[in-house]
């Protein structure tokens, strides 16, 4: 029996690949100095690693422009704040959805209150999907940005970003995508999906540590800096440099965090090499695409097993997509009329199952599905490293609570 059965990967993936732990430790011990601030070997090696990580991430997301437009931040919330406040001006209009995390909802609420920005919130259907045509109908001459959560962190539903991106591009509106639940799980393509700004966090599907995130800024986009300061280059200039990444990276970046992303990117590439049909000498993008198919297949298999089992139980309510709909490995349920946090505590204390119970920083999702009164839902999110024992333990735990 395991000490714990971890099914909370929508919050943070755990464990990480062993190579991520090892590389972070070794790199920080040997080269944990300020990159680009000095000409000595340690600083040069730190900068080389960071530059290589930018290039790998640019390939990973199929950004075909300058890799220096991969900008590192603290996390996706940091990235979304920088992008939204750096693109949207007073009296502009922004379109988003009622599925968003507070990292989008709160900035746009503040803009509506403080900057007279118009905000349209697209409704979703009972399974959590939005109609792309609703975005087209909502566009006005003042619309500057469409910002969308690729996959809901509550329901797991995956939106049709190809259709939304095409609509935005045709209308001359910038498309900002929140990939917190999909980066490292689904194959993302900025070119194909007309994504102007892609925001990501490191500690979820990208298998990096906490405290590192970023964004990929398209060549046609310039974000006004919200923070200015030291960059290690052009220090005599009185204002923040315009060139990327320094336009948006003020101060010392997280060298250990970027080292973790660096190792994780190589782990994805190595996993891709193990997949059938991958040619020798394949590009980083091709290798990672093959890896992501394997990751997605395993995670969806896990979540479908959970969904099938929960739907067969009396007193268990399952929310979100029906079987076969586009989704990630995130599933929300409630048991009878029990508060979600009570069920979460029982799973932890009695069955050693780690889940996330609550409102998941997405209150409008819970308002729309009527789960606020139960303090939200119980969310299961098995990751790539989960196994059948984890799934079975979760099933037995909910069965025991439902029958108790």
C-alpha positions in Angstrom: 0.0 0.0 0.0 1.3 3.5 -0.9 1.7 6.2 1.6 -0.5 8.5 -0.6 -2.3 8.3 -3.9 -1.7 11.5 -5.6 -4.6 12.7 -7.9 -4.1 16.5 -7.8 -2.0 17.1 -10.9 -4.3 19.9 -12.1 -2.8 21.9 -9.2 0.8 20.7 -9.5 2.2 17.6 -11.2 3.9 15.2 -8.8 6.2 13.5 -9.0 8.4 15.1 -11.6 10.7 13.1 -13.8 13.8 12.1 -11.9 16.0 14.0 -14.4 14.3 17.3 -13.4 15.2 16.9 -9.8 18.8 15.9 -10.6 19.4 18.6 -13.2 18.0 21.4 -11.0 20.2 20.3 -8.1 23.4 19.9 -10.2 23.0 23.0 -12.2 22.2 25.3 -9.3 25.2 23.9 -7.4 27.6 24.5 -10.3 26.1 27.4 -12.2 23.6 29.1 -9.9 24.7 32.6 -10.6 23.3 35.7 -12.4 23.1 35.0 -16.2 24.2 37.6 -18.6 25.5 40.0 -15.9 29.1 38.9 -16.2 31.6 37.4 -18.6 32.9 34.6 -16.5 32.3 31.0 -17.3 29.6 30.3 -14.7 27.5 33.3 -15.9 28.0 32.3 -19.6 26.9 28.8 -18.9 23.8 30.0 -17.0 22.9 32.2 -20.0 23.5 29.4 -22.5 21.1 27.1 -20.6 18.4 29.8 -20.5 18.8 30.6 -24.2 18.6 26.9 -25.1 15.4 26.5 -22.9 13.8 29.5 -24.8 14.6 27.7 -28.1 13.2 24.4 -26.9 10.0 26.0 -25.6 9.6 28.0 -28.9 9.8 24.7 -30.8 7.5 23.0 -28.3 4.7 25.6 -28.9 5.6 26.0 -32.6 6.5 29.7 -32.3 8.3 30.3 -35.5 9.7 33.7 -34.6 12.5 34.9 -32.4 13.0 32.5 -29.5 13.8 35.5 -27.3 10.1 36.2 -27.4 9.8 33.3 -24.9 9.7 35.4 -21.8 10.0 33.9 -18.3 7.8 35.0 -15.4 6.9 33.8 -11.9 3.9 31.7 -13.1 0.9 31.9 -15.4 -1.0 34.3 -13.3 2.0 36.6 -13.5 2.1 36.1 -17.3 -1.6 36.8 -17.8 -1.5 39.9 -15.7 1.5 41.2 -17.7 -0.1 40.3 -21.0 -3.6 41.7 -20.2 -2.5 44.9 -18.5 0.1 45.4 -21.2 -2.3 45.1 -24.1 -5.6 46.5 -22.9 -6.1 50.2 -22.5 -8.9 52.3 -21.0 -12.1 52.1 -22.9 -11.0 48.9 -24.8 -13.2 45.8 -25.0 -12.1 42.3 -24.1 -13.9 39.0 -24.6 -13.5 36.0 -22.3 -15.6 33.2 -20.9 -17.4 32.2 -17.7 -15.0 29.2 -17.4 -11.9 31.3 -16.5 -9.6 31.0 -13.6 -9.3 34.0 -11.3 -6.0 34.8 -13.1 -8.1 36.1 -15.9 -11.4 36.9 -14.1 -9.8 39.2 -11.5 -7.6 41.3 -13.9 -10.6 41.8 -16.2 -12.8 42.7 -13.3 -10.3 45.3 -12.2 -10.1 46.7 -15.7 -13.9 47.0 -15.9 -14.0 48.8 -12.6 -10.9 50.9 -12.8 -10.3 51.5 -16.6 -13.8 51.5 -18.1 -12.9 48.4 -20.1 -15.9 46.6 -21.5 -15.8 42.8 -20.8 -18.0 40.2 -22.4 -18.2 36.8 -20.8 -19.2 34.0 -23.2 -21.5 31.4 -21.7 -20.9 27.7 -21.9 -23.1 24.6 -22.3 -23.9 22.0 -19.7 -20.7 20.1 -20.5 -18.5 23.2 -20.3 -18.0 24.0 -24.0 -18.3 27.4 -25.6 -19.5 28.1 -29.1 -16.8 29.8 -31.1 -19.4 31.7 -33.1 -20.4 33.5 -29.9 -17.0 35.2 -30.0 -17.6 36.4 -33.5 -21.0 37.8 -32.4 -19.4 39.6 -29.4 -16.7 41.4 -31.3 -17.1 45.2 -31.5 -14.9 47.9 -33.0 -13.4 48.4 -29.5 -12.5 44.7 -29.0 -8.7 44.4 -28.4 -8.3 40.9 -26.9 -9.9 37.5 -26.7 -8.6 35.6 -23.8 -9.5 31.9 -23.2 -8.7 29.1 -20.8 -7.8 26.2 -23.2 -9.1 23.6 -20.7 -11.2 24.1 -17.6 -9.4 23.4 -14.4 -12.7 22.3 -12.9 -14.5 20.4 -15.7 -11.6 19.3 -17.9 -13.4 20.4 -21.1 -11.1 21.4 -24.0 -12.2 24.4 -26.1 -11.9 24.6 -29.9 -9.0 27.1 -30.0 -8.5 26.6 -33.7 -11.9 28.0 -34.4 -11.6 30.8 -31.8 -8.2 31.8 -33.0 -9.3 31.9 -36.6 -12.2 34.2 -35.7 -9.9 36.5 -33.7 -7.3 36.7 -36.6 -10.0 37.5 -39.2 -11.3 40.3 -37.0 -7.8 41.7 -36.2 -8.3 40.9 -32.5 -5.4 39.5 -30.4 -5.9 36.0 -29.1 -4.4 35.3 -25.7 -4.4 31.6 -24.6 -4.1 30.3 -21.0 -2.5 26.8 -21.3 -2.2 26.0 -17.6 -4.2 22.7 -18.0 -2.9 21.8 -21.5 0.8 22.7 -21.9 2.6 19.4 -21.6 -0.6 17.3 -22.2 -1.9 18.5 -25.6 0.2 19.4 -28.6 0.0 23.2 -28.9 0.7 25.0 -32.1 0.8 28.8 -32.1 0.9 29.1 -35.9 -1.9 26.7 -36.6 -4.2 28.1 -33.9 -3.5 31.8 -34.6 -2.3 32.3 -31.0 -0.8 35.8 -30.4 0.2 35.3 -26.8 0.5 31.9 -25.2 0.9 31.9 -21.4 2.1 28.9 -19.5 3.1 27.7 -16.0 6.0 25.4 -15.2 4.7 23.4 -12.3 1.8 21.5 -14.0 2.0 19.6 -17.2 5.4 20.9 -18.2 6.9 19.0 -15.2 8.9 21.9 -13.9 9.0 23.4 -10.4 6.9 26.0 -8.8 7.7 29.6 -9.2 8.5 29.5 -12.9 6.2 30.3 -15.8 6.2 32.4 -18.9 4.6 33.5 -22.1 5.4 33.3 -25.8 4.8 36.6 -27.5 4.0 36.6 -31.2 6.0 38.7 -33.6 3.1 41.0 -34.3 2.5 41.8 -30.6 4.2 44.3 -28.3 3.2 44.2 -24.7 3.7 47.4 -22.6 6.0 46.5 -19.7 4.3 46.6 -16.3 7.7 46.2 -14.4 10.9 47.9 -15.2 14.4 47.6 -13.8 17.7 45.8 -14.2 18.4 43.6 -17.2 22.1 43.3 -17.3 22.3 44.9 -20.7 22.3 48.5 -21.9 22.5 49.6 -18.2 23.1 53.3 -19.2 19.7 53.5 -20.9 17.2 55.5 -18.8 14.2 53.4 -19.8 13.5 49.7 -20.1 14.9 48.2 -23.4 12.4 47.5 -26.1 14.1 44.3 -27.3 12.8 40.9 -26.1 13.1 39.3 -23.6 14.4 42.3 -21.7 11.3 44.3 -22.5 9.3 42.1 -20.1 12.0 40.5 -17.9 13.1 42.9 -15.2 15.5 41.7 -12.6 17.1 38.3 -12.1 15.2 35.3 -13.6 14.7 32.0 -11.7 17.8 30.1 -12.9 16.8 26.9 -10.9 13.2 27.1 -12.3 14.4 27.5 -15.9 16.9 24.6 -15.3 13.9 22.5 -14.3 12.0 23.4 -17.5 15.2 22.7 -19.4 15.4 19.2 -18.0 11.7 18.5 -18.5 11.9 19.5 -22.2 14.7 17.0 -22.7 12.6 14.4 -20.8 9.7 15.0 -23.3 12.1 14.6 -26.2 13.5 11.3 -24.7 9.9 10.0 -24.2 9.2 10.9 -27.9 12.1 8.8 -29.0 10.6 5.8 -27.4 7.3 6.0 -29.4 6.6 4.0 -32.5 7.1 5.6 -35.8 9.4 8.4 -34.7 12.3 8.9 -37.2 15.9 9.1 -36.3 17.0 12.8 -36.2 13.5 14.1 -35.6 13.2 17.7 -34.5 12.5 18.7 -30.9 9.0 19.6 -31.9 8.4 16.2 -33.6 9.8 14.3 -30.6 7.7 16.3 -28.1 4.6 15.9 -30.2 5.0 12.1 -30.1 5.6 12.3 -26.4 2.4 14.4 -25.8 0.3 11.8 -27.6 1.5 9.2 -25.2 0.9 11.5 -22.2 -2.6 12.4 -23.3 -3.5 8.8 -24.0 -2.5 7.6 -20.6 -4.1 10.5 -18.8 -7.4 10.2 -20.6 -7.4 6.5 -20.0 -7.1 7.2 -16.3 -9.9 9.8 -16.2 -12.3 7.7 -18.2 -11.9 4.8 -15.8 -12.7 7.2 -12.9 -15.7 8.7 -14.8 -17.1 5.3 -15.7 -16.8 4.1 -12.1 -18.3 7.3 -10.5 -21.2 7.4 -13.0 -22.2 3.9 -11.9 -22.5 4.8 -8.2 -25.7 5.9 -6.5 -25.4 9.4 -5.0 -22.4 10.5 -7.0 -22.8 13.4 -9.3 -20.3 13.8 -12.2 -19.8 17.1 -13.9 -18.4 18.1 -17.3 -17.9 16.3 -20.5 -19.6 13.1 -21.6 -17.5 10.2 -22.7 -15.6 10.8 -26.0 -15.7 14.6 -25.8 -12.4 16.6 -25.9 -11.0 16.7 -22.4 -8.0 16.6 -20.2 -7.5 14.4 -17.1 -9.6 16.5 -14.8 -12.9 15.4 -13.3 -15.2 17.0 -10.7 -17.8 15.2 -8.7 -19.9 15.6 -5.6 -21.2 12.9 -3.2 -24.9 13.1 -2.0 -25.2 16.5 -0.3 -21.9 16.3 1.5 -19.7 19.5 1.4 -16.9 19.0 -1.1 -14.3 19.8 1.5 -15.6 17.2 3.8 -15.4 14.5 1.1 -11.8 15.6 0.3 -10.8 15.4 4.0 -12.3 11.9 4.2 -10.5 10.7 1.1 -7.2 12.0 2.6 -7.7 10.8 6.2 -9.3 7.4 5.5 -8.0 6.4 2.1 -4.8 8.4 1.6 -6.1 9.9 -1.7 -4.9 13.4 -2.5 -7.4 15.5 -4.4 -8.5 19.1 -4.5 -11.9 20.0 -3.0 -13.3 23.5 -3.2 -14.0 26.3 -5.8 -10.7 25.9 -7.6 -10.2 29.7 -8.1 -13.0 29.5 -10.7 -16.1 30.7 -8.9 -18.3 31.3 -12.0 -17.9 27.7 -13.1 -19.4 26.6 -9.7 -22.1 29.3 -9.8 -23.2 28.1 -13.2 -23.3 24.4 -12.2 -24.9 25.1 -8.8 -22.1 23.7 -6.7 -21.3 26.8 -4.6 -23.7 25.5 -1.8 -21.6 22.4 -1.5 -18.4 24.4 -1.3 -17.5 23.5 -4.8 -16.6 20.0 -6.0 -14.2 17.2 -5.4 -11.6 17.3 -8.2 -9.6 14.3 -9.4 -6.7 14.8 -11.8 -4.5 11.8 -12.3 -1.3 12.5 -14.1 1.1 10.6 -16.4 2.8 8.9 -13.5 -0.5 7.6 -11.9 -1.1 3.9 -12.1 -4.0 1.5 -11.8 -3.5 1.2 -8.0 -4.1 5.0 -7.7 -7.3 4.8 -9.8 -8.6 1.8 -7.9 -7.9 3.4 -4.5 -9.9 6.6 -5.6 -12.8 4.5 -6.8 -12.9 2.5 -3.5 -12.7 5.6 -1.5 -15.6 7.3 -3.2 -17.6 4.1 -3.1 -17.0 3.8 0.7 -18.1 7.5 1.3 -21.2 7.1 -1.0 -22.3 4.0 0.8 -21.4 5.2 4.3 
